[in-house]
Amino acid sequence: MPGPVIDPSETVSRYLFKEDIRSDETIRYQAFLPSSSNPNLSVFRVFGLSDQEIWALAVEKVEPIRRKRVIARGDLSVAQVEEKQLVVQPDAEITSRHANIVDWPPDREKRATIAKDLAALASQQAKRRDQQA
Amino acid sequence: MTTAAAFPSLGYDLSGLSSRTSRSDPYDFLCRENLRPPQSLASEQVRRDDIDERLDLDPCYRESNWNGEGADPVPDAAFEEARAFLYQFPAILPLPDVIAEPDGYLGLEWYRNKRLLYVVSFNGQGVLSCSGLIGQTKVYGTYYMDAGVPSEILRIITRVVQ
């Protein structure tokens, strides 16, 4: 289980849906763009989990909220996020493994550009195999 | 606010972008680039039909929280702004993908690869919110469509798709 303090070497996963993936299998930027009214980007800390457990986390925590199937994920290191002057803020309840990427700049164009950069960095996403559905 | 980083290999100075841009007729720009505007009314109608089809997104994007993570609704006016933009957009350039963005904007994405893309976003308030990646360089800025598609936007899109 990850600790209460985020280590820069930790990996966080952003779960992705069909509309988040282009035909060339890169990640669309809007998957990493927060809303204006809630400028937190939801991610999960996958430290110590097997690939199967990472997908199980999506089934348990994400699909019921989004009401659709997670088909892939974009993995980023915390260091990559912090390089963009953002902060990975873990939930108080560590066992949830949930965290938010916060401290987005107020300027909308800067946020949109960072989202494109994160999507490009995370484009080596793992695709969920059918047997894990 | 407008900011853009200079990128020498582009052949033009992105740092010169301004929020109230000096516009030129897009066709003037395209003629300078040795490109030709469309001629046929029939082909123009086909293109308009294509634009309308691209903008025909699922109505769910007009509602709050359409992504289950607090997404802002994309207002009808954003669709109309995007339509007006694309109707004026030079036919020699390809049409973009249309994307509902979680912060309530409607994005038009010109994409070559994950490090060469440009998005013009609309929120129904008359502002063009633009951002993209040109290699390792980030380009972004705000523009207004007072009298046509800003020439700086055309220059960057041409760089992405050429």
Interface residues (C-beta under 8 A of the other chain):
Chain A: R22 D24 T26 I27 R28 Y29 Q30 L33 P34 S35 S36 S37 N38 S42 I65 R66 R67 D107 R108 E109 K110 R111 A112 T113 K116 D117 A119 A120 S123
Chain B: M1 T3 N67 G68 E69 G70 A71 D72 I99 A100 E101 P102 D103 G104 Y105 G107 E109 Y111 N113 K114 R115 L117 V119 S121 S129 C130 S131 G132 L133 K138 V139 Y140 G141 T142
